[in-house]
Amino acid sequence: MKSIVCKVLFNHVPKHSFMSTCCNQELLRFLRSDMEEFLRQYKGLDVFYYHQPGNAGDSLIAAATYQAFSRFKVRIKYITHFTPVIDGSVVFLGGGGNFVPLYHDIRYAFKKLLSRAEKIILLPHTIRGNEDILLMLDGRCILFCRDVESFEHVRKVNPFLDVRLAHDMAFHLVVEELLNDQKLMRAGQTILNNKLREVGLSKEIIQSWPSIRMLRMDLESTHSHSYTDVDISNLLAIGVDPLNAPIAAWCFLTSISIAHLVYTDRLHVGIAAALLDKECIMRDNFYGKNSAVFRHSLTGFPNLRFAVR
């Protein structure tokens, strides 16, 4: 049965306006500014880039990161856990929420790279736990945090690390450039239609509903809900490499853009809604990642609201 978001929440969602769209663009320029300044120093240089496996939200991060690298003419070689890294190289680790006790990819990457890389740069991440790894890191490492809690955690564990506050890399996506790419559109249309069909949905069905629940059903869920209309991030987990990430991001953004109101506990569904100026009501995941990023980066978007249980 189609879910309906409670009436009290509907009453607090603002209507779209030209002014809000302009404000969003100004805010995006601000959210990108610190990382853009940092990336300028790597213009024209060769670097390695690793992004941990993940869902469509991770694809959105990766697609945005590829765009940012391209804008600043940073030449990247995409690597996996199995790619040998040249000694003395600069390695960027993709942003996200992988440096928490639930996941191990970023832990493994740091362990592997510490003996070889000249510089390891962790793009904006949520960081919890992992005290043993944080204590191993040294002056070759720069860690960007995407929320204040992560920043304070790293500073407390290892005060000598170069740790900086920034904003999620997904904010670097130029949405129009991606959605209007004809090659991505041709590949994405078929994939999106097929994926939606797998769960009994279509673009027409989503467009006909007044709201849609895009809730997660995995370990990060609060388990306070018993069902979702679609876990779109999991459904569209196609890949994070340079070929597949833009396709997955196209499908992800398109599926959200056609909804009228989105109710989610997926952080990047909320960030995508911000990028699209789409009405969205967010709630937290089980360890507070969503609320921390919302406070740090999303409070200025008038189309987003955070639901407090």
N, C-alpha and C positions, 0 to 999 in steps of 0.2 A: 504494500500500500504506500502511496506517495506520502512522504513526511511533510508536515507543515511547521514552520518555525513559529514559536509562540507569539501571540498578537502584540505583547508589550514590546518585543524586540523590533517588530515591523515599525512601530510608531516612532522609533528613534533613529531610523535610517534616512539620511537626507537624500533629496533628489539630485540627479546629475545637473551640472550647469557648466557653461563655458568658463565661468570664473574658477570653478573647482578644477577643471582640466588645466588651466593656466597655472594655478597654484601647485598642482601636482608636478608639472614640468619644472617649475622653479625648485621645488623640494628635491626632485630627482637630481638636479644639477648639484645641489648641496650634498646629497648623500654619496655622490660619486667623487666629490672633489679631492678628498684626502688620498684615495687609492689612485686616482688619475695622476696626482702629483708624484706619488711613489713610482708608478709605472714609467714615467717619463725618463727615468735614469737608465732604463733598460732598452730604450729605443734603438733599433738596429742591431741588438745583440741576440745571440743564440742562447736559449734556455731550455731546460726540460720541464715538462708539465705532467703531473700525475693527478688524476681525480679518482677518488674511491668509487667503487660500484655503488649504485643506488637507484632510487625511483625517479619519477618524472620531475620531481622538485630538484633533484641533483642534476638532471639533464638541463633544467632551466638555468641553474647556476653555471654549469659548464658552457652552455651556449653563450651566455652573457660574458663569461670569461674569455672565450675565443673572440668574441666581438671586441672586447676591451684590448686584448693583446694586438689584434689586427689594427685598431685605430691608432695605437702607439707604435706600430711597426716592430713589435717584439716577436722575434722568430722563435717558434716553439717546436719542440719534438715531443709528441705525446708518448708517454711511457706507461707501462703497467708494472705490477709487482715483479714481473719476470724479465723486464728490459734491463740490460746492463747499463749502468750509469758511469760516464767517464769521470775519472778522478779530477777534482778541482772545478767541477761544473756548478752552475746555479740551477737549483731545482725549486719550482713552485709546486706546492701541494694545494689542490683545489679546496675551495671553501665548503662549508656545510655544517653538519651536526655529528660528525663521525668521531670526534675526539672526546667521547664520553664513555663511561664503562660498558654500555651496551654493545659497542662496536670496537673493532680492532685494526682496521685498515691503516689509519693514520699512525697508531702506535707502531705497527710493523714498518711503515714507511720511514719513520724517524730512526728506528733501530737499524734499518738497512742502510740509510743514507749518511748517518753520522760519521761513518768511517771513510766516506768517499767524497761527499760534496763540499765544495768551498762555501756555499751559502744555501740555506734551506729557508724558504719563505712559506709560511702557512697562511693562506688567504683566509678571509674572515670566517671564523669558526665559533661555535659554541663549545666551551671547554669545561668539563666537570671531571673530578677525580684525576686519574692518571698522574698522581704525584711522582711515582717512580720515574716516568719518562720525562716529566718536566724538570726534575732534578738532574737528569743526564744532559739536558740541552745546554749549549754554551753560546759564546759570542758569534758563532756562525749562523745562528738561528734568529729569525724575526717572526713573531707570532702576532697575527692580527685577530682581534676578537670582535664579534658582532654584537656583543651585549656587555653591559657594565659588570654583571656578575662574573662572567668569564674572565674579564680583564682583572678584576680584583682577586679572583682565585689564583691566576697565574702569578700575579705580583706577590701574593702571600706565600705561595709554595717556593718560588724561585725569584727573589727580588732583583737578581742580577741579569735576568733575561730582558731582551729587547721586545717588549710587548706593547702593542698599540691598539687603540680603539678605531674601528672602522664600521662599515655597514655591509650587509650581505651582498655578495657579488651579483646576485640576480638583478639588483637595481641598475647595473650597468647595461642591461639589455635595451637596445633600441627596438622597441616592439614593432614599429611600422616596417623597419628593414627586414625583420624576420618574417612577419605575417604576409608581406607582399612579395616575398621571394617565390617566383613561379615554380622553380624546381622543387622547393620544399612543399609548396601547395599541392603539386601533383602527387608527390610521394605521401604527404600527410593525409590527404583526403581519404585515400583508400585505407590506410592504416587506422585512422580514427574511426571510420565507418565500421570496419571489421571489429575493432576492439569494443566499441559500444554495443555492437550486435551480440558479442559474447556474453554480455551481462543484461541483455534484454532491453537495451536503450537505443536511441538514435538522436541525432541532433534535433529533429522535429519534436520528439518527446520532451527533451530538456527545455526547448524553447516554449513549450506549451504549459509548463509548470510555473507557478508563482515563485517557487523557491526550490532549492535542491540541497540535500545534505551530502557533502563531499568529506566524509569522516574516515579517519583511519581505523583499521581493525587489527593492528599489530601490537607489539610490546609497548609502544609509546602511548597507546590509547589510555585514557583514564578509566575505560571500561564502564563509564556511567551511561553509555548508550548501548542499545541492543542491536542496532542495525544502521546501515547507511544506504543511501540511494546508489552511490558508487564511490569507491575509494579510487579516485581518478589518478592519484599519484602512483599507486600500485598498478593500476590497470595499464598505464602508459609507460611502464618501466622498460624502455627500449634500449637505452645505452647512454653513456656519457662521453664517448669518444667523439672526435671532430666530425665524423660522418653521421652518427646516429643522434647525438645530443640536439642538434638543431631541428631534426625531424620530430623527436619526442617533444621538444619545447613548443614547436608549432602546433602539434596535436593538443598539448596541455593547455596552451593559451586559447586556442580555438574553442575547446570544450567549455572553458570558463567564460569566455566572451559571450556565448549564446545564452547563458543563464540569466535570469532576472535578478535573483538574490541567492547568494551562496552562503551556506552555513558550514563551517569547517574547523577542524583542529589540526589541519595540515598547514604548517607555516608557509610553504611556498604556494599553496592555493591562495592564502591571504596576500602574499607579496604579488602574485600574478594579478589578483583583483586590484591591488593598488596601481600596478603598471597599466591596467586596462581601464581604470576609473570605473570599476564594477562594484556594485553594492555587495558588501560581504560582512558577515558577523563571525568573528573568530572566538575560539575558546582554547584553553591551554592543553598541552600534552602533559604527561604525568610528572615530569621533573621541572616544569616551568620554563622550558625553552621559548615557547610562543609568547608568553607574557613578557619575558625579558627582552626579546627582539622587538615586540610591539612597543614597549616603553622607549626603547632606544631609537627606533627607526620609523615606526608606522603611525604614531599619534597625530602627525600632521596631515594624513590623508582623510578627507571628510567622508569618503565613501566607506571607510572601515570602522567597525565598532568591535569592542572586546566584551564578550559575555562573561560576567562574574557569576560563578555558581553559588 
